[in-house]
Amino acid sequence: MPVTRISAPLLACLVGLCCAGYYGVIAFAPGLLSGRLGGIPLSIAVALALFLLFFAVTLLYTVTGTAEEPVERGEP
């Protein structure tokens, strides 16, 4: 199965927006995260979900080969 390349700026924006959104909710509407989900606080559940998202983004970045290949230098 071919893996398509994902642009690094797109992945960086995804991570940045998710992080900013989480801290924005904590700062401006903390009541949204005051509930419980399966016995754990909702804020912890959302933080763990974001951690998994960031791990998935990192894995996607490395698996798709988006990272620049090292440049081989010729003999001077």
C-alpha positions in Angstrom: 0.0 0.0 0.0 1.6 3.3 -1.0 2.0 5.9 1.6 1.4 9.5 0.5 3.7 12.3 1.7 2.3 14.8 4.1 3.8 18.3 4.2 5.7 19.2 7.4 4.1 22.7 7.7 0.6 21.1 7.6 1.5 18.7 10.4 3.0 21.5 12.4 -0.1 23.6 12.0 -2.3 20.6 13.1 -0.2 20.1 16.3 -0.1 23.9 17.0 -3.8 24.4 16.6 -4.7 21.4 18.8 -2.3 22.6 21.5 -3.6 26.2 21.3 -7.2 25.0 21.3 -6.6 22.9 24.4 -4.9 25.7 26.3 -7.5 28.1 25.1 -10.3 26.0 26.5 -8.4 25.8 29.8 -8.0 29.5 29.9 -11.3 30.8 28.7 -13.9 28.0 29.4 -12.5 25.7 32.1 -16.0 24.5 32.9 -16.1 22.5 29.6 -13.4 20.2 31.0 -14.8 19.8 34.5 -16.7 16.6 33.8 -15.6 13.0 34.1 -15.1 10.4 31.4 -14.9 6.8 32.5 -13.9 7.8 36.0 -11.1 10.2 35.0 -11.3 13.9 34.7 -12.2 15.1 31.2 -9.2 17.4 31.1 -6.9 14.5 31.6 -8.7 12.4 29.0 -8.5 15.2 26.4 -4.8 15.7 27.3 -4.1 12.0 26.8 -6.0 12.1 23.5 -3.9 15.0 22.3 -0.8 13.1 23.4 -1.9 10.2 21.2 -2.6 12.6 18.3 0.9 14.1 18.6 2.4 10.6 18.7 0.4 9.7 15.5 1.6 12.8 13.8 5.2 12.0 14.7 4.8 8.4 13.4 3.1 9.7 10.2 5.9 12.1 9.7 8.6 9.5 10.0 6.8 6.7 8.1 5.9 8.8 5.1 9.5 9.9 4.6 8.6 13.5 4.8 11.8 14.2 6.6 14.5 15.5 4.3 17.0 13.0 3.1 20.6 13.8 4.0 22.5 15.4 1.2 25.5 13.4 0.1 28.4 15.6 -0.7 30.8 14.8 -3.5 34.5 14.9 -3.3 36.0 18.4 -3.4 
